[in-house]
Amino acid sequence: MLDRFARFSLAIAEIDRCWHKLAAEEMAKYDLNSPHAVYLNALYQYPEGITAAKLGELCCKNKADVSRMVTILEKKGLVRKESTGSNLYRAKLLLTPAGEQAAEHVRRRAAVAVEAAGAGLSEEDRETFYRCLELITDNLRQLSKTGLPGSTHP
């Protein structure tokens, strides 16, 4: 029997691996990779546009990753920058019509994946699962900042 840490670690790793595989298959039609799905989804939630800083916050990515991903999405004609001055990182990012279509596709396919992944779970189980997942994420985020209790993490 695996201990809790091993079960947790293996489950998270397998979920991540499978999600990236499925997302990569869906994003291939746009000649994009699985991480782009997260960016398209985040941008879709803000039809009036958002800054690269906000996008990075939503996707839990650093400035360099956001810049790289936005550049790729721009070259594919899925995103455009609406500059408000000389600081391009503060420019408003908007989905183009093609970007909206791609994002809608990603959202539809993600809904299918989530539904299939949760097959056999009751609505109550799903609510409990997401509440627990959110709490675990918040706790791990805090621990990653402060270190484990009793550690010498700087």
Backbone bond lengths (Angstrom), bond angles and torsions (degrees), N, CA, C in turn:
res aa  C-N    CA-C-N  psi(-1)  N-CA   C-N-CA  omega(-1)  CA-C   N-CA-C  phi
1 M - - - 1.455 - - 1.530 108.70 -
2 L 1.300 115.57 129.40 1.453 120.06 178.62 1.517 110.38 -75.02
3 D 1.317 116.13 145.60 1.465 118.84 176.44 1.528 109.58 -76.31
4 R 1.317 116.39 171.29 1.465 121.63 -175.58 1.518 112.77 -58.81
5 F 1.338 116.42 -40.76 1.457 119.80 -179.21 1.519 110.78 -63.02
6 A 1.320 117.19 -46.21 1.463 121.12 -178.81 1.529 110.34 -64.63
7 R 1.317 117.59 -44.25 1.464 121.11 179.03 1.525 110.61 -60.73
8 F 1.332 116.24 -45.98 1.465 121.67 -179.59 1.527 110.33 -62.79
9 S 1.322 116.74 -50.67 1.465 121.86 -177.21 1.522 111.67 -61.74
10 L 1.328 116.38 -45.89 1.458 119.79 -179.44 1.527 111.71 -66.63
11 A 1.326 117.28 -39.57 1.463 120.60 179.75 1.530 110.51 -64.59
12 I 1.324 117.21 -46.04 1.466 120.85 179.92 1.530 110.27 -63.10
13 A 1.321 117.21 -43.88 1.465 120.82 179.55 1.524 111.00 -62.91
14 E 1.322 117.73 -41.63 1.464 121.12 -178.95 1.525 111.42 -69.93
15 I 1.319 117.31 -40.82 1.461 120.92 176.19 1.532 109.35 -59.59
16 D 1.317 116.61 -46.86 1.461 121.32 -179.75 1.524 111.14 -62.16
17 R 1.329 117.34 -44.47 1.469 121.82 -179.68 1.529 110.76 -61.70
18 C 1.320 116.36 -48.19 1.469 120.83 -178.61 1.528 111.25 -65.85
19 W 1.343 116.35 -41.85 1.460 118.89 179.37 1.529 110.42 -60.59
20 H 1.329 116.86 -45.75 1.463 120.02 -179.17 1.527 111.37 -63.58
21 K 1.314 117.11 -36.84 1.468 120.61 177.83 1.527 110.24 -63.85
22 L 1.325 116.80 -48.53 1.468 120.42 179.37 1.528 111.67 -64.31
23 A 1.323 116.53 -43.66 1.472 120.36 179.60 1.525 110.51 -64.18
24 A 1.322 117.25 -40.07 1.471 120.46 179.46 1.526 110.62 -62.09
25 E 1.335 117.21 -39.43 1.467 120.67 178.22 1.533 110.25 -62.81
26 E 1.321 117.06 -41.87 1.466 120.62 -179.76 1.529 111.76 -71.32
27 M 1.314 117.45 -36.94 1.459 121.05 -176.53 1.526 112.38 -79.64
28 A 1.326 117.50 -16.49 1.464 121.24 -178.90 1.531 111.43 -58.71
29 K 1.328 117.49 -33.16 1.473 120.05 -179.28 1.522 112.05 -65.47
30 Y 1.334 116.54 -17.55 1.468 121.50 177.18 1.530 110.52 -104.72
31 D 1.333 115.98 5.08 1.463 122.79 -175.87 1.533 110.51 58.05
32 L 1.340 114.40 42.29 1.458 122.28 178.77 1.526 109.13 -124.33
33 N 1.320 116.00 172.70 1.459 122.44 179.66 1.528 110.93 -106.62
34 S 1.319 116.19 171.61 1.468 121.11 -177.24 1.528 113.92 -58.25
35 P 1.332 121.03 -38.47 1.467 118.70 179.65 1.529 113.54 -60.76
36 H 1.327 116.94 -26.36 1.461 119.42 179.31 1.521 111.60 -63.60
37 A 1.325 117.25 -27.95 1.466 120.89 178.85 1.520 110.63 -60.11
38 V 1.320 116.74 -40.46 1.466 121.24 179.95 1.522 110.20 -64.67
39 Y 1.326 116.23 -42.60 1.461 120.78 -179.98 1.526 111.09 -65.47
40 L 1.329 116.80 -44.89 1.468 119.84 179.15 1.520 111.04 -61.31
41 N 1.322 116.15 -41.83 1.467 120.20 179.13 1.527 110.91 -62.55
42 A 1.311 116.58 -44.32 1.471 120.34 -179.91 1.528 110.62 -63.77
43 L 1.326 117.11 -44.29 1.463 120.72 179.45 1.530 111.27 -64.40
44 Y 1.301 117.14 -35.46 1.461 121.75 -179.26 1.534 111.59 -62.80
45 Q 1.309 115.48 -30.35 1.463 120.56 -179.34 1.525 112.55 -71.58
46 Y 1.327 117.31 -11.67 1.466 122.31 -177.79 1.529 109.82 -127.44
47 P 1.321 117.67 75.05 1.473 120.13 -177.80 1.532 113.08 -61.56
48 E 1.332 117.06 -22.70 1.465 120.12 178.20 1.533 111.28 -83.68
49 G 1.331 116.60 -2.96 1.460 122.29 177.95 1.516 112.90 96.77
50 I 1.319 115.72 156.69 1.465 122.86 176.34 1.523 108.56 -143.04
51 T 1.308 115.57 163.58 1.466 120.37 177.92 1.524 109.47 -82.77
52 A 1.310 115.31 161.93 1.461 121.15 175.98 1.526 109.95 -61.58
53 A 1.328 116.61 -35.58 1.469 120.34 178.68 1.528 110.45 -61.25
54 K 1.326 116.63 -45.16 1.462 121.08 179.23 1.528 110.53 -67.04
55 L 1.318 116.92 -38.77 1.458 121.31 178.13 1.526 110.66 -61.47
56 G 1.319 116.55 -43.61 1.460 120.62 177.35 1.515 111.83 -61.13
57 E 1.320 115.59 -41.28 1.465 120.95 178.19 1.539 110.54 -62.41
58 L 1.323 116.43 -46.10 1.465 120.99 -178.98 1.533 112.49 -64.69
59 C 1.322 115.81 -37.24 1.467 120.80 -177.29 1.523 112.94 -92.98
60 C 1.330 116.73 -0.56 1.478 122.15 -178.30 1.531 111.32 57.12
61 K 1.336 115.21 45.29 1.455 120.94 -178.74 1.518 110.38 -126.03
62 N 1.335 115.37 155.76 1.460 119.73 -179.66 1.529 110.84 -84.03
63 K 1.309 114.44 171.56 1.463 122.44 -175.14 1.528 111.87 -57.64
64 A 1.327 117.20 -41.49 1.467 120.81 -178.36 1.529 110.93 -65.07
65 D 1.324 117.58 -42.29 1.459 121.04 179.73 1.523 110.31 -65.41
66 V 1.326 116.33 -44.42 1.475 120.50 179.30 1.520 109.70 -60.37
67 S 1.303 117.00 -46.05 1.461 121.48 -179.00 1.527 110.69 -59.73
68 R 1.319 116.36 -46.22 1.459 122.00 179.98 1.537 110.86 -61.57
69 M 1.328 116.13 -47.02 1.464 120.67 -178.05 1.529 111.92 -67.03
70 V 1.317 117.23 -42.43 1.464 120.60 179.81 1.528 110.35 -64.90
71 T 1.309 117.12 -39.36 1.464 120.67 177.73 1.531 110.40 -60.03
72 I 1.312 116.72 -43.54 1.473 120.79 178.76 1.527 110.11 -64.62
73 L 1.323 116.63 -45.62 1.468 120.35 -179.86 1.525 111.59 -63.73
74 E 1.341 116.45 -35.11 1.473 120.56 175.99 1.525 110.81 -65.25
75 K 1.332 116.89 -46.15 1.469 121.33 -179.40 1.522 111.36 -62.00
76 K 1.319 116.84 -29.39 1.475 121.34 178.50 1.528 111.55 -83.45
77 G 1.338 116.71 -3.95 1.451 120.72 178.76 1.529 113.48 76.77
78 L 1.330 117.15 23.52 1.460 121.42 -177.75 1.522 112.98 -100.23
79 V 1.330 116.51 -20.56 1.462 122.31 -177.48 1.518 108.32 -136.64
80 R 1.325 114.92 146.90 1.464 119.99 173.18 1.522 108.29 -132.96
81 K 1.339 114.70 150.63 1.460 121.20 176.80 1.518 108.66 -98.86
82 E 1.302 114.69 135.86 1.459 121.36 173.42 1.515 106.04 -111.12
83 S 1.309 116.51 96.12 1.457 121.79 -173.13 1.525 111.63 -69.69
84 T 1.326 113.58 138.14 1.468 119.89 176.83 1.520 110.41 -116.25
85 G 1.319 116.08 16.94 1.455 120.23 -179.63 1.511 110.24 156.79
86 S 1.320 116.00 -157.77 1.455 120.20 -176.14 1.524 113.54 -81.71
87 N 1.329 118.46 -18.42 1.462 121.11 -178.04 1.526 109.58 -89.13
88 L 1.334 115.88 100.18 1.459 119.98 -177.61 1.521 112.70 -67.21
89 Y 1.339 118.01 -23.27 1.462 120.24 178.74 1.526 110.67 -68.86
90 R 1.333 116.35 -22.22 1.468 120.20 177.97 1.530 112.55 -98.07
91 A 1.331 116.16 1.47 1.468 120.18 178.09 1.525 109.03 -65.50
92 K 1.305 115.33 151.05 1.458 120.50 178.11 1.523 108.62 -78.86
93 L 1.326 116.65 130.93 1.457 122.55 177.02 1.518 108.73 -101.70
94 L 1.312 115.31 131.39 1.465 121.08 -179.08 1.523 109.81 -131.72
95 L 1.317 116.31 145.65 1.451 120.51 172.34 1.523 108.92 -74.47
96 T 1.307 116.28 139.24 1.459 121.20 171.52 1.535 106.97 -79.35
97 P 1.329 118.65 171.62 1.472 118.54 175.09 1.535 112.50 -54.91
98 A 1.324 116.87 -40.46 1.479 119.82 176.88 1.526 110.57 -65.58
99 G 1.332 116.78 -36.55 1.463 121.43 177.20 1.514 111.83 -65.98
100 E 1.325 116.20 -38.76 1.468 120.33 177.03 1.523 110.46 -62.81
101 Q 1.336 116.16 -42.45 1.464 120.06 177.92 1.519 110.86 -62.20
102 A 1.315 116.64 -45.15 1.461 120.86 179.64 1.527 110.51 -62.94
103 A 1.322 117.03 -43.84 1.459 121.34 -179.78 1.530 111.14 -64.76
104 E 1.325 116.76 -40.06 1.466 120.06 177.22 1.523 110.41 -63.09
105 H 1.329 115.88 -40.69 1.467 120.66 177.22 1.531 110.38 -61.08
106 V 1.322 115.78 -47.39 1.471 120.96 179.80 1.527 110.25 -59.42
107 R 1.312 117.37 -44.28 1.465 121.33 -178.86 1.529 111.56 -64.50
108 R 1.326 116.87 -41.63 1.474 120.40 178.54 1.522 110.73 -63.85
109 R 1.313 115.88 -45.87 1.471 120.12 -178.03 1.531 111.06 -69.32
110 A 1.319 117.04 -36.10 1.473 120.31 176.74 1.522 110.23 -64.45
111 A 1.332 116.96 -38.68 1.470 120.43 178.27 1.523 110.30 -62.92
112 V 1.335 117.02 -39.84 1.467 120.90 176.62 1.528 109.84 -62.55
113 A 1.331 116.32 -44.93 1.466 120.46 -179.12 1.524 111.75 -63.35
114 V 1.329 116.56 -44.11 1.471 120.34 -179.25 1.531 110.22 -65.09
115 E 1.310 115.83 -41.06 1.469 120.25 179.08 1.529 110.45 -62.75
116 A 1.315 116.68 -46.39 1.464 121.00 -179.86 1.530 111.27 -66.77
117 A 1.323 116.93 -39.13 1.466 120.49 179.78 1.520 111.48 -65.39
118 G 1.325 116.74 -31.26 1.464 120.96 -179.14 1.513 113.96 -93.52
119 A 1.334 116.67 11.66 1.467 119.70 -179.90 1.531 109.63 -55.81
120 G 1.321 115.15 133.50 1.463 120.15 179.66 1.514 114.03 93.08
121 L 1.341 116.93 -7.38 1.460 120.25 177.82 1.528 109.44 -95.01
122 S 1.310 115.57 138.58 1.459 119.01 174.60 1.530 108.45 -76.36
123 E 1.324 115.85 166.25 1.466 119.67 177.72 1.531 109.92 -60.73
124 E 1.316 116.53 -38.03 1.468 120.96 178.03 1.530 110.60 -63.77
125 D 1.341 116.69 -43.04 1.468 120.46 176.77 1.524 110.94 -59.69
126 R 1.328 116.52 -42.57 1.465 120.80 179.95 1.523 111.49 -62.58
127 E 1.325 116.21 -45.89 1.465 120.07 179.00 1.519 110.69 -60.79
128 T 1.321 116.12 -43.50 1.466 120.52 178.72 1.520 110.42 -63.94
129 F 1.318 116.90 -44.36 1.458 121.49 -179.67 1.527 111.09 -58.88
130 Y 1.336 117.15 -49.03 1.464 119.85 -178.09 1.523 112.04 -67.54
131 R 1.314 116.84 -35.38 1.464 119.94 176.59 1.540 109.42 -64.72
132 C 1.325 116.81 -43.81 1.463 121.10 178.44 1.529 111.14 -65.43
133 L 1.319 116.13 -43.55 1.462 120.40 179.55 1.525 111.13 -60.25
134 E 1.326 116.49 -41.41 1.466 120.72 178.34 1.528 110.99 -64.19
135 L 1.307 116.78 -42.52 1.461 120.58 179.40 1.530 111.17 -66.09
136 I 1.328 116.65 -43.30 1.466 120.37 178.03 1.523 110.08 -61.29
137 T 1.333 116.94 -43.09 1.467 121.06 179.16 1.525 110.60 -61.67
138 D 1.319 117.04 -47.26 1.468 120.62 178.96 1.526 110.92 -60.21
139 N 1.326 116.59 -44.58 1.467 120.83 -179.74 1.528 111.41 -63.42
140 L 1.340 116.79 -45.03 1.461 119.56 179.80 1.526 111.61 -67.32
141 R 1.315 116.67 -35.92 1.471 120.16 177.11 1.533 109.59 -61.15
142 Q 1.323 116.15 -44.53 1.466 120.64 179.35 1.525 110.87 -65.43
143 L 1.335 116.40 -43.79 1.467 119.79 178.98 1.528 111.83 -63.17
144 S 1.326 117.08 -35.02 1.461 119.60 179.87 1.521 111.28 -67.80
145 K 1.333 116.62 -24.67 1.467 120.89 177.44 1.525 111.43 -83.40
146 T 1.329 116.32 -42.26 1.466 120.32 -172.35 1.515 113.51 -98.77
147 G 1.318 117.61 -18.59 1.462 121.55 -176.01 1.525 109.84 88.76
148 L 1.297 114.88 163.55 1.462 120.00 178.34 1.517 110.54 -68.54
149 P 1.322 117.49 145.43 1.476 119.14 176.36 1.520 110.43 -55.64
150 G 1.304 115.69 133.31 1.456 121.45 179.05 1.521 114.50 84.31
151 S 1.330 117.66 1.24 1.468 119.32 179.44 1.526 109.03 -91.34
152 T 1.304 114.69 169.20 1.468 120.84 178.24 1.525 109.98 -102.74
153 H 1.322 115.79 31.30 1.475 122.32 179.32 1.528 108.86 -62.89
154 P 1.358 116.22 126.39 1.485 117.98 -179.32 1.509 113.04 -69.90
